[in-house]
Amino acid sequence: MNESSYLDELLASRATGSRRAIEPCTVVIFGASGDLTARKLIPALYHLALEKALPTPYRIIGFARREKTDDSFRAELLEALTKFSRTKPVNQAVWQSFAANLHYCQADISEAAGYERLKQLINSASEEKLKTNLLFYLATNPSQFGEIAGNLSQVGLLEKCEAGGCMQRLVVEKPFGHDLPSAQQLNAELIRHAHENQIFRIDHYLGKETVQNILTFRFSNGIFENLWTRDSVDHVQITVAEKLGVGSRGGYYEESGAMRDMIQNHVLQVLSLVAMEPPVSLEAEAVRDEKVKLLKSVRPMTPADIARNVVRGQYFAGEVDGEARPAYRSEPKVSPKSNVETFVAIKLWIDNWRWSGVPFYVRTGKNLPVSASEVRVQFKPAPNILYGAKSDIHLDPNSLTLRLQPNEGIALRFNGKVPGGGTKLQPVRMQFSYDTEFGAYTPEAYERLLLEAIAGDATLFIRRDEVETAWSIVDSIRNAWTDKPLTNREFYLAGTWGPTASDDLLATEGREWKHPQPQK
């Protein structure tokens, strides 16, 4: 069996849903009174129960400081589920069965006695595996991750063990640190109490079906993988655009900005999947090895490189779809003199054999004309010998667009002859749509991620060295902005595609941004 056939077989196996057996387990959610639990975690777990994807038996325990009984906790979650479930109405029979497995443990995160009560609650289960197979979901502030892990270890609920030694896992939410030193410190705190294979760092972007499909598209279709090199590709554009402004998140955004909020995680994750080398298998570590190699191949930038290849921006008052939007500096909890970036565009170079000389342009921003995420692979133009030699014919270079959201799909753009006399050419698209091909049903990202965490498959989670490598890329750019106020050229009107400097980033080399089109 050749390498291509072997990889196709592995992909087919994974596509059919094969994964390691899921054993009965107890899921403990820290921060169970929070917004994430109500909006995402409980709806995701309910839908897994609805689809009979959860192990039998299972338990879900909420851990938070507010006083609640099991019944009041269940009532609150039913109200949230009624509001946030992706399927309505709530199936009452499934809910009753699901709710019977919901329990609540009231305690403060720093209260040692609370972990003893949690241990007693876990050990009250009749099934032995519910006492030992434990998944701890830390939906809390990252500054509390280390303390929670330490307290779990202190009462014997978390044991540091090698792969296969036990099923005690930590799932931690982003932001995973706010720079490289803080990420390293946070990693060190967790590693004191858990082995790296027990830590599942979550980025919900990796749970999206369209993001997962990048690997399938690349490595199960030989025709495209053969084009995925410097020989055929002129450049690559990655756009993660948001139509909304900062709104009520001004306090958070003042600390993060677009670099920390989007580039360090979502954008670099997509970049690594688009550009990585084929893994030797689809096992978690093989895939994550290649992602890390790719990120380490991103060329470091000097201050001069950053000045040439990085554009930041901040929106001022404008309109989006006819709706007035305030300037960022006028948003709640934002400094009127803030220099925080709400837009970033970067030209990156990947110094490896496959991508030598091919620029990768990435951008993200708030208050842009549409909300959309897509990858555009722009191929090199055809030689101007035949059609291109005629002055009245314009040849568009071929391109391949992976639309991650919305209107999820893949489009191949090529030139075709317009019917009739003459040789008039026109760009046309060959399009694949997820909705058309597979129907409108698409699981929420958290459903897939929770199921993979319960199964112990870390493929869709981020490894320690991956987090730290991504931070090293972002920190070098952010450090160059220290004490540098925004210039007039770096502001952009809300409802436009960012500052003019973003267009110049491509225009200097005869290229232009291809903007995602609004959803129809």
Order of alpha helices (4+ residues) and beta strands (2+ residues): alpha-beta-alpha-beta-alpha-alpha-beta-alpha-alpha-beta-alpha-beta-alpha-beta-alpha-alpha-beta-alpha-alpha-alpha-alpha-beta-beta-beta-beta-beta-beta-beta-beta-beta-alpha-alpha-alpha-beta-alpha
